[in-house]
Amino acid sequence: MSIKRMDNILIVVDDLEAVKAFFVELGLEFEGQTTVEGPAVGSLIGLGDVRATLAMLRTPDGQRIELDKFHTPAAVRFGPVDAPVNALGLRRIMFAVDDLDGVVARMQAQGAELIGRMQYEESYRLAYVRGPEGIIVGLAEQLGQEPASADQPSPKR
C-alpha cells in the first residue's frame, strides 16, 4: 500500500483568529471551523479532557492547513516564538506565488516580518516572512515562465 496524498498540515495556535486572517490574506480560502472534544478525540491524539477549535484553510490547488486552538488541555510552547529556521522540528511552509514583491508587501502590511529574500540562479526569487505566533512562510516566484494561453499548450516539464 502507498500514500494517496497529503491530506493536511496541522498548526497548533494560541490566537486562532490572527493566524486564520494571516493565511486568508496570503490567499488561502477559509473552509470552515468546528469544535471537537471528548474521549474519542483524546484517545486519537493521546491527551485527556480534550476540547479544541479547528479551522480548515485550503490553497488554490486544494492542499489544506488545519489550525487548532486547544482550550483543554492548554497548548504547550517549546522554545521561543521567533525560533530560527534551523531549529529542530517543522520550521516553515512554502507557497508558490505569482508576484513575490506584492505578496511580501501585502503580508508586511498585515504585520508579518520579512526575514530575508534572495534570487536562486535564474530560476526563482524567494522570501521568508514570519507571521503571527512565529509561523515562518516561504514564498517562491518562478522566473522566466510565461503562463500558457488558451490557444497555446503548456510547456512540458
C-alpha positions, 0 to 999 in steps of 0.5 A: 500500500502507498500514500494517496496524498497529503491530506493536511498540515496541522498548526497548533495556535494560541490566537486562532483568529490572527493566524486564520486572517494571516493565511486568508490574506496570503490567499488561502480560502477559509473552509470552515471551523468546528469544535471537537472534544471528548474521549474519542478525540483524546484517545486519537491524539493521546491527551485527556479532557480534550476540547479544541477549535479547528479551522480548515484553510485550503490553497488554490490547488486544494492542499489544506492547513488545519489550525487548532486552538486547544482550550483543554488541555492548554497548548504547550510552547517549546522554545521561543516564538521567533525560533530560527529556521534551523531549529529542530522540528517543522520550521516553515511552509512554502507557497508558490506565488505569482508576484513575490514583491506584492505578496511580501508587501501585502503580508508586511502590511498585515504585520508579518516580518520579512526575514530575508529574500534572495534570487536562486540562479535564474530560476526563482526569487524567494522570501521568508516572512514570519507571521503571527505566533512565529509561523515562518512562510516561504514564498517562491516566484518562478522566473522566466515562465510565461503562463500558457494561453488558451490557444497555446499548450503548456510547456512540458516539464 
